[in-house]
């Protein structure tokens, strides 16, 4: 395998949250050397021209839709979208058809990813059989076949007993429970955040309490069990406060936020309608500000896209009939940079850990850092590049993004996995 040297740019030292001037050599699929003035004999030299070389992004929350919903997305199309968005490793959620609740299906996803995927795919298995919230799955067998975590994402686990058992079993296996925190009865019938806009549009609304009341229960169950609770797509101010307090008293809880919850509020719903429908819904400006604060102070550990592609006909219908979810892999960097960096809240160096080393640490992965010996899963970022979000510019089959037609700032120019370039803009 040829040697490649990246020079004349900035390297993301994500462990210190800084950008540093240095050169980096890739050889045999690994990071071989980092330093000034590396010898170039026999190497291909890539001139960064002042751009940023970062570890590849790691997304803990992606819906690849396959098996069963290939008209929305496939492992092939979804992983190519991931590569274009700078994600070199993604964890896929189990709410497919059939649900990923058996060792055979976990193995099948891995085989499909090896055969057709562009990036590394880590399957997440369902907590309950069929995601019905009644019977717990065989976590040990699922982990033995490659599952890295357990989630009933798309549904909250209503049974306290089932959730406690899941936390206990997952604890003994060293895996997180990734919880979709939603009280189904409180959220029933709603399409958007409960409040003045839902009232204006005649929608029952999904109250913030539907999230944080179940989260409060699960935090106490995690504290009781010693299990690792990972909170999916946090959307409310009170959820951030609950997580912050739990961490202070030593509960093993981590959390993620989606780029769209950092950047948008319910104010965009009247104009976008179905294209602004997502679960959990876009909330108030008060909620958004607390989410930003949670990223800044470390209460929220990672940024994850909750990439949820849909066919066009599922979004261009009346609000109540539209499907929940946004296609988010390819816009994630630009949207997050706009919310946190271009707004002056963080530097780019301070933002990148939430997309790289922190999700890697959460799952115990060797990638996510620029260190000698680590896998050469790397991306080149141009924080200043402007680009137009169009259906043609997106590799995902899902074109359902609230940024369609808008210009964003920040783009991935190159993606490398194990030393092989798999995407170039």
C-alpha positions as CSV (number, residue, x, y, z in Angstrom):
1,X,0.0,0.0,0.0
2,X,1.4,3.4,-1.0
3,X,2.5,5.9,1.6
4,X,0.6,9.2,1.7
5,X,1.8,12.4,3.4
6,X,-0.6,15.2,4.2
7,X,1.1,18.5,4.6
8,X,0.7,22.3,4.5
9,X,-2.5,22.3,6.7
10,X,-3.9,21.9,10.2
11,X,-4.2,18.6,12.1
12,X,-7.0,18.2,14.5
13,X,-5.6,17.2,17.9
14,X,-9.1,16.2,19.2
15,X,-7.9,15.0,22.6
16,X,-6.8,18.5,23.4
17,X,-9.4,20.3,21.3
18,X,-6.9,22.1,19.2
19,X,-5.7,22.5,15.6
20,X,-2.0,22.2,15.2
21,X,0.4,22.7,12.3
22,X,2.1,19.3,11.4
23,X,2.4,16.7,8.7
24,X,0.9,13.2,8.9
25,X,2.0,10.0,7.1
26,X,-0.3,7.1,6.2
27,X,1.2,3.7,5.5
28,X,-0.2,0.1,5.6
29,X,-3.7,1.4,6.5
30,X,-2.5,3.2,9.7
31,X,-1.2,6.5,10.8
32,X,2.6,5.9,10.5
33,X,4.1,9.3,11.6
34,X,3.2,12.8,12.7
35,X,5.6,15.6,12.8
36,X,7.3,18.4,10.9
37,X,9.1,17.9,7.6
38,X,8.4,14.2,7.1
39,X,10.5,12.5,4.5
40,X,8.6,12.3,1.2
41,X,10.6,9.6,-0.6
42,X,8.3,7.1,-2.3
43,X,5.2,8.8,-0.9
44,X,2.3,10.6,-2.5
45,X,2.0,14.1,-1.1
46,X,-1.4,15.7,-0.6
47,X,-1.3,19.4,-0.1
48,X,-3.9,20.5,2.3
49,X,-3.5,24.1,1.3
50,X,-4.4,25.4,4.7
51,X,-7.4,23.0,5.3
52,X,-7.9,20.7,8.2
53,X,-7.1,17.0,8.5
54,X,-9.3,15.3,11.1
55,X,-10.0,11.8,12.3
56,X,-13.1,10.5,10.5
57,X,-16.4,11.3,12.1
58,X,-18.2,8.6,14.0
59,X,-22.0,8.6,14.1
60,X,-23.7,6.6,16.8
61,X,-27.2,7.1,15.4
62,X,-28.0,6.2,11.7
63,X,-31.0,4.6,10.1
64,X,-29.8,2.7,7.0
65,X,-33.4,1.3,6.5
66,X,-32.1,-2.1,5.1
67,X,-33.6,-4.7,5.4
68,X,-37.2,-3.9,4.6
69,X,-37.2,-0.2,3.6
70,X,-34.9,-0.1,0.7
71,X,-37.1,2.4,-1.1
72,X,-35.9,4.9,1.5
73,X,-32.2,4.0,1.8
74,X,-29.9,1.0,1.4
75,X,-26.7,0.1,3.1
76,X,-24.9,1.0,-0.2
77,X,-26.5,4.4,-0.6
78,X,-26.4,5.3,3.1
79,X,-22.8,4.5,3.6
80,X,-21.9,6.5,0.5
81,X,-23.8,9.5,2.0
82,X,-21.8,8.9,5.2
83,X,-18.5,9.0,3.4
84,X,-19.5,12.3,1.7
85,X,-20.4,13.7,5.1
86,X,-17.1,12.7,6.6
87,X,-18.3,9.8,8.6
88,X,-16.0,6.8,8.5
89,X,-17.8,4.7,11.1
90,X,-21.5,4.6,11.7
91,X,-23.8,2.7,14.1
92,X,-27.1,1.6,12.5
93,X,-30.3,1.5,14.4
94,X,-32.4,-1.7,14.5
95,X,-35.9,-0.5,13.5
96,X,-35.8,-2.2,10.2
97,X,-38.2,-4.8,8.8
98,X,-37.5,-7.3,10.2
99,X,-36.2,-5.7,13.3
100,X,-32.5,-6.4,14.1
101,X,-33.3,-8.6,17.1
102,X,-31.5,-11.9,16.2
103,X,-27.8,-12.8,15.8
104,X,-28.5,-13.9,12.2
105,X,-29.8,-10.4,11.2
106,X,-26.8,-8.7,13.0
107,X,-24.5,-11.0,10.9
108,X,-26.5,-10.2,7.8
109,X,-26.1,-6.5,8.2
110,X,-22.3,-6.9,8.7
111,X,-22.0,-9.0,5.6
112,X,-24.0,-6.5,3.5
113,X,-21.8,-3.7,4.8
114,X,-18.6,-5.6,3.9
115,X,-20.0,-6.4,0.4
116,X,-21.7,-3.1,-0.5
117,X,-20.8,-0.5,2.2
118,X,-18.4,2.4,1.8
119,X,-17.7,2.9,5.5
120,X,-17.5,0.8,8.7
121,X,-20.9,-0.2,10.0
122,X,-21.6,-1.2,13.6
123,X,-25.0,-2.8,14.2
124,X,-27.1,-1.8,17.2
125,X,-29.6,-4.6,18.2
126,X,-33.1,-4.1,19.6
127,X,-33.6,-4.2,23.3
128,X,-36.9,-6.1,23.1
129,X,-38.1,-8.8,20.7
130,X,-39.6,-7.1,17.7
131,X,-39.2,-3.8,19.5
132,X,-42.5,-4.5,21.1
133,X,-41.3,-3.7,24.7
134,X,-42.4,-7.0,26.1
135,X,-39.6,-9.6,26.0
136,X,-35.9,-8.8,26.3
137,X,-33.6,-10.1,23.6
138,X,-30.6,-12.4,24.1
139,X,-28.0,-9.6,24.5
140,X,-25.1,-12.0,24.9
141,X,-25.7,-13.8,21.6
142,X,-26.4,-10.5,19.8
143,X,-23.1,-9.0,21.1
144,X,-21.2,-12.2,20.2
145,X,-22.4,-11.7,16.6
146,X,-21.3,-8.0,16.5
147,X,-23.9,-5.8,18.1
148,X,-22.2,-2.9,19.9
149,X,-25.2,-1.5,21.8
150,X,-29.0,-2.1,22.4
151,X,-31.8,0.3,21.5
152,X,-35.5,0.3,20.8
153,X,-35.0,3.6,19.0
154,X,-38.2,4.9,17.5
155,X,-40.0,3.8,20.6
156,X,-39.6,4.3,24.3
157,X,-39.4,1.3,26.6
158,X,-42.6,1.7,28.6
159,X,-41.9,-1.2,31.0
160,X,-39.7,-0.1,33.9
161,X,-38.9,-3.7,34.7
162,X,-37.8,-4.4,31.2
163,X,-35.6,-1.3,31.1
164,X,-34.0,-2.2,34.5
165,X,-33.3,-5.7,33.3
166,X,-31.8,-4.4,30.0
167,X,-29.5,-2.0,31.9
168,X,-28.3,-4.8,34.2
169,X,-27.6,-7.3,31.4
170,X,-26.0,-4.8,29.2
171,X,-23.8,-3.6,32.1
172,X,-22.4,-7.2,32.5
173,X,-21.6,-7.2,28.8
174,X,-20.0,-3.8,28.9
175,X,-22.5,-2.3,26.4
176,X,-24.6,0.8,26.5
177,X,-28.4,0.9,26.4
178,X,-29.2,3.7,23.9
179,X,-32.6,5.0,24.9
180,X,-35.3,6.7,22.9
181,X,-36.8,8.7,25.7
182,X,-40.5,9.1,25.0
183,X,-43.7,8.5,26.9
184,X,-45.9,7.2,24.1
185,X,-49.1,8.2,25.8
186,X,-48.0,11.8,26.4
187,X,-46.7,12.0,22.8
188,X,-49.7,10.3,21.2
189,X,-51.2,12.0,18.1
190,X,-48.6,14.8,18.0
191,X,-46.5,15.8,15.0
192,X,-44.6,18.8,16.3
193,X,-43.6,20.5,19.6
194,X,-46.6,21.2,21.9
195,X,-47.0,25.0,22.2
196,X,-48.4,28.0,20.4
197,X,-47.4,26.8,16.9
198,X,-49.0,23.4,17.4
199,X,-52.1,25.1,18.5
200,X,-52.0,27.4,15.5
201,X,-51.7,24.5,13.2
202,X,-54.3,22.4,14.9
203,X,-51.9,19.7,16.0
204,X,-52.1,18.0,19.4
205,X,-48.4,18.5,19.9
206,X,-45.6,16.5,21.5
207,X,-44.9,18.0,24.9
208,X,-41.3,18.3,26.2
209,X,-42.5,16.3,29.2
210,X,-42.9,13.3,27.0
211,X,-39.1,13.2,26.8
212,X,-37.9,14.3,30.2
213,X,-40.3,12.3,32.4
214,X,-39.2,9.0,30.9
215,X,-35.6,10.2,31.0
216,X,-35.9,10.9,34.7
217,X,-37.1,7.3,35.2
218,X,-34.3,5.8,33.2
219,X,-31.6,7.9,35.0
220,X,-32.8,6.5,38.3
221,X,-32.8,3.0,36.8
222,X,-29.3,3.5,35.5
223,X,-28.2,4.7,39.0
224,X,-29.9,1.7,40.6
225,X,-28.3,-0.8,38.2
226,X,-24.9,0.7,37.5
227,X,-25.7,0.3,33.8
228,X,-24.6,2.6,31.1
229,X,-27.5,4.7,29.8
230,X,-26.9,6.6,26.6
231,X,-29.6,9.1,25.8
232,X,-30.5,9.4,22.2
233,X,-31.3,12.7,20.4
234,X,-31.8,15.0,23.5
235,X,-34.2,17.8,22.6
236,X,-35.4,19.6,25.7
237,X,-33.8,22.0,28.2
238,X,-35.1,19.9,31.2
239,X,-33.4,16.8,29.7
240,X,-30.1,18.6,29.7
241,X,-30.5,19.7,33.3
242,X,-31.4,16.1,34.4
243,X,-28.4,14.7,32.6
244,X,-26.1,17.3,34.0
245,X,-27.3,16.6,37.6
246,X,-27.0,12.8,37.1
247,X,-23.4,13.1,35.9
248,X,-22.5,15.2,38.9
249,X,-23.7,12.5,41.2
250,X,-21.8,9.8,39.3
251,X,-24.5,8.1,37.3
252,X,-23.1,6.4,34.2
253,X,-25.1,8.4,31.6
254,X,-24.0,9.8,28.3
255,X,-26.0,11.8,25.7
256,X,-26.1,12.8,22.1
257,X,-27.7,15.7,20.3
258,X,-28.6,16.0,16.6
259,X,-27.4,18.9,14.5
260,X,-30.9,19.9,13.6
261,X,-31.8,20.4,17.3
262,X,-28.8,22.7,17.7
263,X,-29.6,24.8,14.6
264,X,-33.4,24.9,14.3
265,X,-36.5,25.5,16.3
266,X,-40.3,25.0,15.9
267,X,-40.4,28.5,14.3
268,X,-39.6,26.9,10.9
269,X,-42.5,24.5,11.0
270,X,-45.2,26.7,9.5
271,X,-43.1,27.3,6.4
272,X,-41.7,23.8,5.9
273,X,-44.5,21.6,7.4
274,X,-43.7,18.0,6.7
275,X,-40.1,18.7,5.8
276,X,-39.7,20.1,9.4
277,X,-41.3,17.0,11.1
278,X,-38.9,15.0,13.1
279,X,-39.0,12.9,16.3
280,X,-38.2,14.3,18.9
281,X,-39.6,17.5,17.3
282,X,-37.9,20.8,16.8
283,X,-38.4,22.6,20.1
284,X,-38.4,26.1,21.4
285,X,-35.5,28.6,21.4
286,X,-35.1,28.1,25.1
287,X,-34.6,24.4,24.6
288,X,-32.1,25.1,21.8
289,X,-30.0,27.4,23.9
290,X,-29.8,24.8,26.7
291,X,-28.7,22.1,24.2
292,X,-25.9,24.4,23.0
293,X,-24.9,25.0,26.6
294,X,-24.9,21.2,27.1
295,X,-22.5,20.7,24.3
296,X,-20.2,23.5,25.5
297,X,-20.0,22.3,29.1
298,X,-19.7,18.6,28.2
299,X,-23.1,17.5,29.5
300,X,-23.9,16.3,26.0
301,X,-21.0,14.0,25.0
302,X,-21.5,13.5,21.3
303,X,-23.2,14.9,18.2
304,X,-25.1,12.2,16.2
305,X,-27.2,12.8,13.1
306,X,-30.2,10.5,13.6
307,X,-30.1,10.2,9.8
308,X,-33.6,9.2,8.9
309,X,-34.1,9.1,5.1
310,X,-37.6,9.0,3.6
311,X,-39.0,8.9,0.1
312,X,-40.3,12.2,-1.3
313,X,-43.9,11.1,-1.2
314,X,-43.7,10.5,2.6
315,X,-42.7,14.1,3.3
316,X,-44.7,16.1,0.8
317,X,-48.1,15.4,2.4
318,X,-50.1,17.1,5.1
319,X,-48.2,17.5,8.4
320,X,-50.0,14.9,10.3
321,X,-49.5,12.3,7.6
322,X,-45.8,13.1,7.0
323,X,-43.1,10.7,8.2
324,X,-40.8,11.8,11.1
325,X,-37.2,12.4,10.3
326,X,-34.4,14.2,8.4
327,X,-31.7,13.0,6.1
328,X,-28.7,14.3,8.0
329,X,-25.3,12.7,7.2
330,X,-24.2,15.0,4.4
331,X,-25.2,18.3,6.1
332,X,-24.1,17.4,9.6
333,X,-20.7,19.2,9.6
334,X,-21.9,22.4,8.0
335,X,-25.0,22.6,10.2
336,X,-23.1,21.9,13.4
337,X,-20.3,24.3,12.5
338,X,-22.9,27.0,11.9
339,X,-24.6,26.4,15.2
340,X,-21.5,26.2,17.4
341,X,-18.4,27.6,15.5
342,X,-19.5,30.3,13.2
343,X,-21.8,31.6,16.0
344,X,-18.6,32.1,18.1
345,X,-19.6,29.5,20.9
346,X,-16.7,27.1,20.2
347,X,-13.6,26.9,18.0
348,X,-13.5,24.2,15.3
349,X,-10.9,22.4,17.4
350,X,-13.2,22.4,20.4
351,X,-16.1,21.1,18.3
352,X,-14.4,18.1,16.6
353,X,-14.1,15.9,19.7
354,X,-17.9,15.5,19.8
355,X,-17.7,14.0,16.3
356,X,-14.6,11.9,16.7
357,X,-12.8,10.8,19.9
358,X,-15.8,11.0,22.2
359,X,-18.1,8.6,20.2
360,X,-15.1,6.4,19.7
361,X,-14.5,6.2,23.5
362,X,-18.1,5.6,24.2
363,X,-18.0,2.3,22.1
364,X,-14.3,1.5,22.9
365,X,-13.2,2.0,19.3
366,X,-9.5,2.4,18.2
367,X,-10.3,5.1,15.7
368,X,-11.2,8.8,16.3
369,X,-7.8,10.2,17.1
370,X,-4.7,11.3,15.2
371,X,-2.1,9.1,16.8
372,X,0.6,6.8,15.4
373,X,-0.7,3.3,15.0
374,X,-4.4,4.2,14.8
375,X,-6.4,3.2,11.8
376,X,-6.0,5.8,9.0
377,X,-9.7,6.8,9.0
378,X,-9.2,10.4,8.0
379,X,-11.1,13.3,6.5
380,X,-10.1,16.7,4.9
381,X,-12.3,19.6,5.9
382,X,-12.7,22.9,4.3
383,X,-14.5,25.0,7.0
384,X,-14.9,27.9,4.5
385,X,-16.3,26.1,1.5
386,X,-19.8,27.1,0.5
387,X,-22.1,24.7,-1.2
388,X,-25.8,24.4,-2.2
389,X,-28.0,21.7,-0.8
390,X,-29.9,20.2,-3.7
391,X,-31.3,16.8,-4.4
392,X,-28.5,16.3,-6.9
393,X,-25.8,17.2,-4.3
394,X,-27.0,14.5,-1.9
395,X,-25.8,10.9,-2.3
396,X,-28.4,9.6,0.2
397,X,-31.7,8.3,-1.4
398,X,-33.4,10.5,1.2
399,X,-33.6,14.1,0.1
400,X,-35.7,15.0,3.1
401,X,-33.7,17.8,4.7
402,X,-35.0,21.2,6.0
403,X,-31.8,22.8,4.3
404,X,-32.9,21.9,0.8
405,X,-32.2,24.8,-1.5
406,X,-30.0,26.6,1.1
407,X,-26.3,27.4,1.0
408,X,-24.2,26.0,3.8
409,X,-20.6,26.7,4.9
410,X,-18.2,23.9,5.6
411,X,-17.6,20.8,3.5
412,X,-15.8,17.5,3.5
413,X,-13.3,17.3,0.6
414,X,-11.8,13.8,1.1
415,X,-12.6,10.7,3.1
416,X,-10.1,7.9,3.8
417,X,-10.7,4.6,5.4
418,X,-7.8,2.3,6.4
419,X,-5.5,4.4,4.2
420,X,-7.8,4.1,1.1
421,X,-9.4,7.2,-0.3
422,X,-13.1,6.4,-0.7
423,X,-14.6,9.8,-1.4
424,X,-13.3,13.1,-3.0
425,X,-15.6,16.1,-3.5
